Amino acid sequence: MTAWLIRGGRHGEREDFAISNNISVIGWDNLPDLSQVESRDRLSNLLEEKYPDAKAQARVNWLGSVWPFVNAMKPGDLAAMPLKNGGVVLFGEITGDYQYM
């Protein structure tokens, strides 16, 4: 079993949605459905294509966040989401595979 740290957005903008829907979410709204992306290189290319103005190091960091969310998180793993306001950390269990919403 693995434990994952999940953020509800830089400013907590996705926390309410995640809590209301009992799901873990990520941002990067310009990215398409990633369920068919089979390599880190392809995801890296998509990040560069969809976020051309972002700094290269930022895209490298994003790759390290997005790739595990899509390909490494598995049912039975734990997730922790610290809330931006209130000093609370929510814990949950991953119960399904990545889904694009």
DSSP file (Angstrom, degrees, kcal/mol; ACC not computed):
  #  RESIDUE AA STRUCTURE BP1 BP2  ACC     N-H-->O    O-->H-N    N-H-->O    O-->H-N    TCO  KAPPA ALPHA  PHI   PSI    X-CA   Y-CA   Z-CA
    1    1 A M              0   0    0      0, 0.0     2,-0.3     0, 0.0    76,-0.1   0.000 360.0 360.0 360.0 142.0    0.0    0.0    0.0
    2    2 A T        -     0   0    0     72,-0.2    76,-2.8     2,-0.0     2,-0.4  -0.894 360.0-140.7-119.9 149.8    1.2    3.5   -0.8
    3    3 A A  E     -a   78   0A   0     -2,-0.3     2,-0.4    74,-0.2    76,-0.2  -0.944  18.6-161.5-111.8 135.4    0.1    6.8    0.6
    4    4 A W  E     -a   79   0A   0     74,-2.3    76,-2.7    -2,-0.4     2,-0.6  -0.906  14.2-138.5-118.4 141.6   -0.3    9.9   -1.7
    5    5 A L  E     -a   80   0A   0     -2,-0.4     2,-0.4    74,-0.2    76,-0.2  -0.888  25.6-172.7 -97.2 124.5   -0.4   13.6   -0.9
    6    6 A I        -     0   0    0     74,-3.0     2,-0.4    -2,-0.6    20,-0.1  -0.963  10.2-151.3-122.2 134.4   -3.1   15.3   -2.9
    7    7 A R        -     0   0    0     -2,-0.4     3,-0.1    74,-0.1    18,-0.1  -0.836  13.7-141.6-105.2 143.0   -3.6   19.1   -3.1
    8    8 A G  S    S-     0   0    0     74,-0.5     6,-3.3    -2,-0.4     7,-0.8  -0.089  72.5 -60.0 -91.0  34.7   -6.9   20.7   -3.7
    9    9 A G    >   -     0   0    0      3,-0.2     3,-1.3     4,-0.2    -1,-0.3  -0.086  62.2 -76.7 103.5 155.0   -5.4   23.4   -5.8
   10   10 A R  T 3  S+     0   0    0      1,-0.3    -1,-0.1    -3,-0.1    -2,-0.1   0.849 136.3  24.5 -54.0 -37.4   -2.8   26.1   -5.2
   11   11 A H  T 3  S-     0   0    0     -3,-0.1    -1,-0.3     0, 0.0    -2,-0.1   0.154 121.1 -97.4-114.9  16.3   -5.4   28.1   -3.3
   12   12 A G  S X> S+     0   0    0     -3,-1.3     3,-1.3    72,-0.1     4,-0.5   0.661  76.7 143.9  78.7  16.3   -7.7   25.3   -2.3
   13   13 A E  T 34 S+     0   0    0      1,-0.3     4,-0.2     2,-0.1    -4,-0.2   0.651  71.5  42.9 -67.3 -15.8  -10.0   26.0   -5.3
   14   14 A R  T 3> S+     0   0    0     -6,-3.3     4,-2.4     2,-0.1    -1,-0.3   0.406  87.4  93.1-107.5   0.8  -10.8   22.3   -5.9
   15   15 A E  H <> S+     0   0    0     -3,-1.3     4,-2.8    -7,-0.8     5,-0.2   0.939  85.1  48.2 -61.5 -49.6  -11.3   21.2   -2.3
   16   16 A D  H  X S+     0   0    0     -4,-0.5     4,-3.0     1,-0.2     5,-0.2   0.910 113.0  48.8 -60.1 -42.7  -15.0   21.7   -2.2
   17   17 A F  H  > S+     0   0    0     -4,-0.2     4,-2.0     2,-0.2    -1,-0.2   0.931 112.8  47.7 -61.8 -45.4  -15.5   19.8   -5.4
   18   18 A A  H  X>S+     0   0    0     -4,-2.4     5,-2.0     2,-0.2     4,-0.8   0.922 115.8  44.1 -61.8 -44.7  -13.3   16.9   -4.2
   19   19 A I  H ><5S+     0   0    0     -4,-2.8     3,-0.7     1,-0.2    -2,-0.2   0.938 113.6  49.6 -67.2 -46.9  -15.1   16.8   -0.8
   20   20 A S  H 3<5S+     0   0    0     -4,-3.0    -1,-0.2     1,-0.2    -2,-0.2   0.828 120.2  36.8 -62.1 -32.8  -18.6   17.0   -2.3
   21   21 A N  H 3<5S-     0   0    0     -4,-2.0    -1,-0.2    -5,-0.2    -2,-0.2   0.418 103.7-126.8-102.4   0.2  -17.9   14.3   -4.8
   22   22 A N  T <<5 +     0   0    0     -4,-0.8     2,-0.3    -3,-0.7    -3,-0.2   0.911  69.4 117.9  56.0  46.3  -15.8   12.1   -2.6
   23   23 A I      < -     0   0    0     -5,-2.0     2,-0.4    -6,-0.2    -1,-0.2  -0.905  67.5-116.8-136.8 163.6  -12.9   12.0   -5.1
   24   24 A S        -     0   0    0     -2,-0.3     2,-0.3    -3,-0.1   -16,-0.1  -0.878  39.6-173.4 -98.3 136.0   -9.3   13.1   -5.5
   25   25 A V        -     0   0    0     -2,-0.4     2,-0.3   -18,-0.1   -16,-0.1  -0.896  16.0-162.0-130.7 157.9   -8.8   15.7   -8.2
   26   26 A I        -     0   0    0     -2,-0.3   -18,-0.1     1,-0.2   -20,-0.0  -0.877  15.1-135.5-129.6 168.1   -6.0   17.4  -10.0
   27   27 A G        +     0   0    0     -2,-0.3    -1,-0.2     1,-0.0     4,-0.1   0.473  54.1 120.1 -93.6-126.7   -5.9   20.6  -12.1
   28   28 A W    >   -     0   0    0      1,-0.1     3,-2.1     2,-0.1    -1,-0.0   0.974  39.7-174.4  57.9  57.9   -4.1   21.2  -15.4
   29   29 A D  T 3  S+     0   0    0      1,-0.3    -1,-0.1     0, 0.0    -2,-0.0   0.684  74.0  64.4 -60.0 -21.3   -7.4   22.1  -17.1
   30   30 A N  T 3  S+     0   0    0     17,-0.0    -1,-0.3     2,-0.0    -2,-0.1   0.642  83.0  96.1 -78.5 -13.5   -5.8   22.4  -20.5
   31   31 A L    <   -     0   0    0     -3,-2.1     3,-0.1    -4,-0.1    16,-0.0  -0.525  69.2-137.3 -78.7 144.0   -4.8   18.7  -20.5
   32   32 A P        -     0   0    0      0, 0.0     2,-0.2     0, 0.0    -1,-0.1  -0.140  51.5 -51.4 -81.4-174.1   -7.1   16.2  -22.3
   33   33 A D        -     0   0    0      1,-0.1     3,-0.3    67,-0.1    67,-0.0  -0.451  52.6-164.7 -57.7 126.5   -8.1   12.8  -21.0
   34   34 A L    >   +     0   0    0     -2,-0.2     3,-1.6     1,-0.2    -1,-0.1   0.320  58.8 105.1-101.6   6.9   -4.8   11.1  -20.1
   35   35 A S  T 3  S+     0   0    0      1,-0.3    -1,-0.2     3,-0.0    -2,-0.0   0.754  85.4  44.4 -63.6 -23.0   -6.1    7.5  -19.8
   36   36 A Q  T 3  S+     0   0    0     -3,-0.3     2,-0.8     2,-0.0    -1,-0.3   0.383  82.2 111.7-101.2   3.5   -4.5    6.6  -23.2
   37   37 A V    <   -     0   0    0     -3,-1.6    -3,-0.0     1,-0.2     3,-0.0  -0.694  43.0-179.7 -80.1 113.2   -1.1    8.3  -22.5
   38   38 A E        +     0   0    0     -2,-0.8     2,-0.3     1,-0.0    -1,-0.2   0.461  53.8  43.7-100.0  -2.8    1.3    5.4  -22.2
   39   39 A S     >  -     0   0    0      1,-0.1     4,-2.0     0, 0.0     5,-0.2  -0.988  69.4-127.9-144.2 154.3    4.6    7.1  -21.5
   40   40 A R  H  > S+     0   0    0     -2,-0.3     4,-2.8     1,-0.2     5,-0.2   0.854 112.1  58.8 -63.3 -34.7    6.1    9.9  -19.4
   41   41 A D  H  > S+     0   0    0      2,-0.2     4,-2.4     1,-0.2    -1,-0.2   0.921 105.1  48.2 -61.8 -43.7    7.6   11.3  -22.6
   42   42 A R  H  > S+     0   0    0      2,-0.2     4,-2.3     1,-0.2    -1,-0.2   0.919 112.9  48.0 -63.7 -42.7    4.1   11.6  -24.2
   43   43 A L  H  X S+     0   0    0     -4,-2.0     4,-2.6     2,-0.2    -2,-0.2   0.904 110.0  52.8 -63.8 -40.6    2.8   13.4  -21.1
   44   44 A S  H  X S+     0   0    0     -4,-2.8     4,-2.1     1,-0.2    -2,-0.2   0.911 109.4  49.1 -59.5 -42.9    5.8   15.7  -21.1
   45   45 A N  H  X S+     0   0    0     -4,-2.4     4,-2.5     2,-0.2    -2,-0.2   0.893 110.1  51.2 -64.3 -40.2    5.1   16.6  -24.7
   46   46 A L  H  X S+     0   0    0     -4,-2.3     4,-3.1     2,-0.2     5,-0.3   0.914 108.9  50.8 -63.3 -42.6    1.5   17.3  -23.9
   47   47 A L  H  X S+     0   0    0     -4,-2.6     4,-1.9     1,-0.2    -1,-0.2   0.905 112.2  47.2 -61.3 -40.9    2.5   19.5  -21.0
   48   48 A E  H  < S+     0   0    0     -4,-2.1    -1,-0.2    -5,-0.2    -2,-0.2   0.902 115.2  46.1 -66.8 -40.3    4.8   21.4  -23.3
   49   49 A E  H  < S+     0   0    0     -4,-2.5    -2,-0.2     1,-0.2    -1,-0.2   0.915 119.5  38.6 -67.6 -44.2    2.1   21.7  -26.0
   50   50 A K  H  < S+     0   0    0     -4,-3.1    -2,-0.2     1,-0.2    -1,-0.2   0.711 127.1  34.1 -84.1 -21.3   -0.7   22.8  -23.7
   51   51 A Y    ><  +     0   0    0     -4,-1.9     3,-1.4    -5,-0.3    -1,-0.2  -0.488  67.2 155.1-130.0  62.5    1.4   25.0  -21.5
   52   52 A P  T 3  S+     0   0    0      0, 0.0    -1,-0.1     0, 0.0    -2,-0.1   0.748  73.1  54.0 -65.7 -23.7    4.0   26.6  -23.8
   53   53 A D  T 3  S+     0   0    0     -3,-0.1     2,-0.1     2,-0.1     3,-0.1   0.553  86.3 102.7 -88.1  -7.6    4.5   29.7  -21.7
   54   54 A A  S <  S-     0   0    0     -3,-1.4     2,-0.1    -6,-0.1    -3,-0.1  -0.438  83.7-100.1 -74.3 149.4    5.3   27.7  -18.5
   55   55 A K     >  -     0   0    0      1,-0.1     4,-2.0    -2,-0.1     3,-0.3  -0.381  28.8-119.5 -66.3 147.2    8.9   27.4  -17.4
   56   56 A A  H  > S+     0   0    0      1,-0.2     4,-1.9     2,-0.2     5,-0.1   0.885 113.9  52.2 -56.9 -41.8   10.6   24.1  -18.3
   57   57 A Q  H  > S+     0   0    0      1,-0.2     4,-2.3     2,-0.2    -1,-0.2   0.860 106.0  54.4 -66.6 -34.0   11.3   23.3  -14.7
   58   58 A A  H  > S+     0   0    0     -3,-0.3     4,-2.7     2,-0.2    -1,-0.2   0.925 108.0  49.6 -62.8 -43.2    7.6   23.9  -13.8
   59   59 A R  H  X S+     0   0    0     -4,-2.0     4,-2.4     2,-0.2    -2,-0.2   0.870 108.7  52.6 -64.9 -35.3    6.6   21.4  -16.5
   60   60 A V  H  X S+     0   0    0     -4,-1.9     4,-1.7     2,-0.2    -1,-0.2   0.923 110.9  47.5 -62.9 -43.8    9.1   18.9  -15.1
   61   61 A N  H  X S+     0   0    0     -4,-2.3     4,-0.8     1,-0.2    -2,-0.2   0.912 111.5  50.5 -63.1 -42.7    7.5   19.3  -11.6
   62   62 A W  H >X S+     0   0    0     -4,-2.7     4,-3.3     1,-0.2     3,-1.0   0.903 105.8  55.9 -62.8 -40.7    4.0   18.9  -13.1
   63   63 A L  H 3X S+     0   0    0     -4,-2.4     4,-2.1     1,-0.3    -1,-0.2   0.907 104.8  53.3 -56.1 -42.3    5.1   15.8  -14.9
   64   64 A G  H 3< S+     0   0    0     -4,-1.7    -1,-0.3     1,-0.2    -2,-0.2   0.680 116.0  40.0 -68.6 -17.6    6.1   14.4  -11.5
   65   65 A S  H <X S+     0   0    0     -3,-1.0     4,-1.1    -4,-0.8    -2,-0.2   0.830 118.6  42.3 -94.8 -42.0    2.7   15.2  -10.1
   66   66 A V  H  X S+     0   0    0     -4,-3.3     4,-2.0     2,-0.2     5,-0.3   0.913 106.3  59.9 -76.1 -43.4    0.4   14.2  -13.0
   67   67 A W  H  X S+     0   0    0     -4,-2.1     4,-2.8    -5,-0.3     5,-0.4   0.918 107.3  44.6 -56.1 -49.4    2.0   11.0  -14.1
   68   68 A P  H  >>S+     0   0    0      0, 0.0     5,-2.3     0, 0.0     4,-2.1   0.890 109.5  57.3 -63.2 -35.8    1.6    9.2  -10.7
   69   69 A F  H  <5S+     0   0    0     -4,-1.1    -2,-0.2     1,-0.2    -3,-0.1   0.899 117.8  32.8 -60.1 -39.4   -2.0   10.4  -10.5
   70   70 A V  H  <5S+     0   0    0     -4,-2.0    28,-0.4    -3,-0.2    -1,-0.2   0.842 136.5  18.6 -84.6 -36.2   -2.9    8.8  -13.8
   71   71 A N  H  <5S+     0   0    0     -4,-2.8    -2,-0.2    -5,-0.3    -4,-0.1   0.631 123.9  39.4-117.7 -16.9   -0.6    5.7  -13.7
   72   72 A A  T  <5S+     0   0    0     -4,-2.1     2,-0.2    -5,-0.4    -3,-0.2   0.760  83.1  94.2-111.7 -29.9    0.6    4.9  -10.2
   73   73 A M      < -     0   0    0     -5,-2.3    25,-0.2     3,-0.0   -70,-0.0  -0.467  56.8-175.9 -67.0 132.6   -2.2    5.4   -7.8
   74   74 A K    >   -     0   0    0     -2,-0.2     3,-2.4   -72,-0.1    20,-0.3  -0.928  34.8 -83.2-131.3 152.7   -4.1    2.1   -7.3
   75   75 A P  T 3  S+     0   0    0      0, 0.0    20,-0.2     0, 0.0     3,-0.1  -0.285 116.9  34.3 -52.6 136.5   -7.1    1.0   -5.4
   76   76 A G  T 3  S+     0   0    0     18,-3.2    19,-0.1     1,-0.4     2,-0.0   0.084  89.9 120.0  99.9 -20.9   -6.3    0.3   -1.8
   77   77 A D    <   -     0   0    0     -3,-2.4    17,-3.2    17,-0.2    -1,-0.4  -0.354  63.3-120.1 -69.5 157.2   -3.7    3.1   -1.7
   78   78 A L  E     -aB   3  93A   0    -76,-2.8   -74,-2.3    15,-0.2     2,-0.4  -0.707  21.6-158.7 -97.8 152.3   -4.3    5.9    0.8
   79   79 A A  E     -aB   4  92A   0     13,-2.7    13,-2.4    -2,-0.3     2,-0.4  -0.993   3.4-165.7-130.7 139.1   -4.7    9.6    0.0
   80   80 A A  E     -aB   5  91A   0    -76,-2.7   -74,-3.0    -2,-0.4    11,-0.2  -0.994   3.2-173.9-125.0 128.9   -4.2   12.6    2.2
   81   81 A M  E     - B   0  90A   0      9,-3.0     9,-2.6    -2,-0.4     2,-0.4  -0.913  12.0-153.6-124.6 104.2   -5.4   16.1    1.3
   82   82 A P  E     - B   0  89A   0      0, 0.0   -74,-0.5     0, 0.0     7,-0.3  -0.616  21.3-128.7 -74.3 130.8   -4.4   18.9    3.6
   83   83 A L        -     0   0    0      5,-3.3     4,-0.4    -2,-0.4     5,-0.3  -0.562   7.3-132.5 -80.4 144.1   -7.0   21.7    3.4
   84   84 A K  S    S+     0   0    0     -2,-0.2     2,-0.5     1,-0.1    -1,-0.1   0.858  91.9  41.7 -65.5 -36.4   -5.7   25.2    2.8
   85   85 A N  S    S+     0   0    0      1,-0.1     3,-0.2   -73,-0.1    -1,-0.1  -0.949 111.6  25.1-117.6 127.6   -7.7   26.8    5.6
   86   86 A G  S    S-     0   0    0     -2,-0.5    -1,-0.1     1,-0.1    -2,-0.1   0.359  97.6 -99.7 112.5  -7.2   -8.2   25.3    9.0
   87   87 A G  S    S+     0   0    0     -4,-0.4     2,-0.4     1,-0.2    -1,-0.1   0.850  76.5 140.7  63.7  34.2   -5.3   23.0    9.6
   88   88 A V        -     0   0    0     -5,-0.3    -5,-3.3    -3,-0.2     2,-0.5  -0.884  38.1-159.9-112.8 141.2   -7.2   19.9    8.7
   89   89 A V  E     -B   82   0A   0     -2,-0.4     2,-0.4    -7,-0.3    -3,-0.0  -0.987  10.6-151.1-119.5 124.2   -6.0   16.9    6.7
   90   90 A L  E     -B   81   0A   0     -9,-2.6    -9,-3.0    -2,-0.5     2,-0.4  -0.759  10.7-159.3 -93.2 139.8   -8.6   14.6    5.1
   91   91 A F  E     +B   80   0A   0     -2,-0.4     2,-0.3   -11,-0.2   -11,-0.2  -0.923  18.9 155.2-119.6 144.8   -7.7   11.0    4.5
   92   92 A G  E     -B   79   0A   0    -13,-2.4   -13,-2.7    -2,-0.4     2,-0.4  -0.929  36.5-109.4-153.7 177.5   -9.3    8.5    2.1
   93   93 A E  E     -B   78   0A   0     -2,-0.3     2,-0.4   -15,-0.2   -15,-0.2  -0.950  30.1-118.9-117.4 136.5   -8.7    5.3    0.2
   94   94 A I        +     0   0    0    -17,-3.2   -18,-3.2    -2,-0.4   -17,-0.2  -0.609  34.9 173.8 -70.7 125.9   -8.3    5.1   -3.5
   95   95 A T        +     0   0    0     -2,-0.4     2,-0.3   -20,-0.2    -1,-0.1   0.446  55.9  17.9-117.0  -3.5  -11.1    2.9   -4.8
   96   96 A G  S    S-     0   0    0    -22,-0.1     3,-0.1     3,-0.0    -1,-0.1  -0.938  80.1 -84.8-156.1 177.6  -10.8    3.1   -8.5
   97   97 A D        -     0   0    0     -2,-0.3   -23,-0.1     1,-0.2    -2,-0.1  -0.312  63.6 -65.5 -84.1 170.5   -8.6    4.0  -11.5
   98   98 A Y        -     0   0    0    -28,-0.4     2,-0.4   -25,-0.2    -1,-0.2  -0.251  53.2-173.2 -54.2 137.7   -8.0    7.4  -13.0
   99   99 A Q        -     0   0    0     -3,-0.1     2,-0.4   -65,-0.0    -3,-0.0  -0.999  21.0-130.9-136.0 138.9  -11.0    8.9  -14.7
  100  100 A Y              0   0    0     -2,-0.4   -67,-0.1     1,-0.1    -2,-0.0  -0.746 360.0 360.0 -87.3 132.2  -11.2   12.1  -16.8
  101  101 A M              0   0    0     -2,-0.4    -1,-0.1     0, 0.0   -68,-0.0   0.363 360.0 360.0-123.9 360.0  -14.0   14.4  -15.7
